[in-house]
Amino acid sequence: MEETKTRITHPSAALRFLLLAALGLIVAVTVTAPWITRLLFGPKYQGSIPVLRILIWVTVPMYWNFVLNSQLIAKSFDRAILWAAGTALAVNVGFNLLLIPKFGYMACAVVTLITELALLATNIHFVSKSGAAIWPEHLGRLALSTSLVAGFSLFWAQGPATTGWISAALLLLGILSLPVKRGDFSTPRDLVRSASTAPDTPIVG
């Protein structure tokens, strides 16, 4: 029973699942960004579509940071958390001052992504020193899927009418390469049931 619980709640497994969810959100927002913007703000805000398509990529490092931060908190690495927050603050303020005056609101989206990546690098540095898990399960396949989804996003942004077949091919390959497991679709009730019904290890002697 204890072994089953450990397998279910392992940070690497949770991280893999969160990154899969992030890729799903990226695809959904990339495709529906024009309709979302028109529905919520009207046709005058169509210029914010590229910003939305950039900002949604923040979910990848942000979800990763969720898992890493939880491990730092669990191990009471308060100083590491402070250093990571300070690094993110310095990067955010510095790049905002550098890029926003020249590139405007588009720079805000880019700087947000850069800030989360800087925070991720800092968290990986400190969590690796603690000996905790920092990489998701099936990192190679996840990297491949992420690259294919990134290619899909770039081609789709150029216009589905001109590069639709390339976008569709990249998206299909990205979906096929996803490291999805059957247990990813289990409900919390299923997980509790599987843990409670797991046979106990017999004691010999």
C-alpha positions, 0 to 999 in steps of 0.5 A: 500500500505504501509503495502504491501511494509513493508511485501515485504521488511521486513528484516526477509523475505529477510533473509529467502530468502537469506539463501534459496539461500545459501542452493541452492548454497551449494548443487550445489557446493557440487555436481559439485565441481569436475567438476568445479575444473577440468574445471577451473584448471585441474586435478592437482587441485583435492585436492582443492575440499574439500576446495571448499566444505567448503568455500561454507558454508561461504555463510550462515553467509555471507548472514546473515551478509549482512542483519544485516550490512544493519540494523546497517548502516541504524541506523548509529551504526558506533561504532557497525560496527567498533567493529564487523569488529575488532572482525572479524579481530582478529579472522581471524588473530589469527586462521590463525597464529594458524592453517595454519602452521599446516594444510595448505590451508585447514585451510584457508577455515575453518578459513574463515568460523570461521571468518564469524561466529564470525562476525555473532555472533557480529552483532546479539549482536549489532542488537538485542540491536537496536530492529531490526530483527535478525532472518529469517522467519521460523527459525526452518524449516530453521535450519532443512533444513540446518542440512539436507543439511549439512548431505547430504554434509558430506555423498556426500563427502565420495563418491556418489557410497558408500553413494549415497542413504543416500545423496539422502534421506537427500537431498530430506528431506532437499528440502521438509523442505524448507520454500519456499513461492509463493512470493519468485518467484515474479520478481521485476516488480511483487512486484511493481505491487502488491504494486501499486494495493493494496487497500488503507485502507478506512478512517472512520469518 
